[in-house]
């Protein structure tokens, strides 16, 4: 009899417990991804920043975790930005000069496109033009990276909520007024960078230059850090006001690559410092907003950049250094990945650039 009473009591407790359990909340650790790409940025570029800063800690040194990724494309051991951007955005290898498609022309969707379909807010902030290879890899599908008309069409169709960069002339060049089309699609279109500080809205596009933004040494100021901060502000409000699942923001330090192609050491350093400011903005957001993962990586390394001693006698107290460049193009070396915030421990070791994309897609639940 006592056993029967005990069993009945346990059943009663179980039923009461079940009735009082709240519906299970979303258990994803990562709700937001800030995907930051230093175009052409290799370990030598990061080392340059450390050296020229007197080895004072940089934001790169504050990473919670680090990894390395390979960068080769489907048809070349040395990638271009189109193929590398496709790998980082979509998780697929493709041929150089192709964007968002496989080598046999099958369209593949990016983390931003998938996130948009699953009710995430999405954004892009770059120092090049919005139709350039890396940003286009996150919303477009091009057999030829120079097909800017189709890039325009794909951008509008993608539903990207926020985008800041250059490229105004490419929206105005063709037989269709794409700036007006953006307005008709509900975007608040900015043509003056001064508007960036006060703009509001769920859908905003800033076209702040005819083509790419100015070089940092020509007075670009803190545009990238400010654009990153504003994009985060707008996306954060979009998520909260419209019950979105989270957001994915891609930020590119585009001109690290431009200046490295030109072997301009001082300009490279300036672009690296500029990119570091944007990373600090992202990291500060992640520190204040649990569930945010900041991923800092490169699409490839440019110019075979190295840092060498001026002397071969290492008994000297100081030999001096020299920055050297071995090519006007790209190199085939692995590039670093720095991770901050939620989920940083999930990405480790040496992997392919496509694997990084799939891991990020999995972390926010959009992997298909």
SULTA-V645831 format. One line per field, one symbol per residue. burial: I if it has 9 or more other C-alpha atoms within 8 Angstrom, else O. A space follows every 50 residues. Layout:
burial = ???
This chain:
burial = OOOOOOOOOOOOOOOOOOOOOOOOOOOOOIIIIIIIIIIIIIOIIIOIII OOOOOOOIIIOOIIIIIIIIIIIIOIOIIIIIIIIIIIIIIIIIIIIIII IIIOOOOIIIIIIIIIOOIIIIIIIIIIIIIIIIIIIIIIIIIOIOIIII IIOIIIOIOIIIIIIIIIOIIIOOOOIIIOOIIOOOIIIIIIOOIIOOOO OIIIIIIIIIIIIIOIOOOIOOOIIIIIIIIIOIIIIIIOOOOIIIIIII IIIIIIIOIIIOIIIOIIIIIIIIIIIIIIIIIOIIOOOOIIIIIIIIII IIIIIOIOIOOOOOOOOOIOOOIOIOOIOIIIOIIIIIIIIIIIOOIOOO IIIIIIIIIOIIIIOIOO
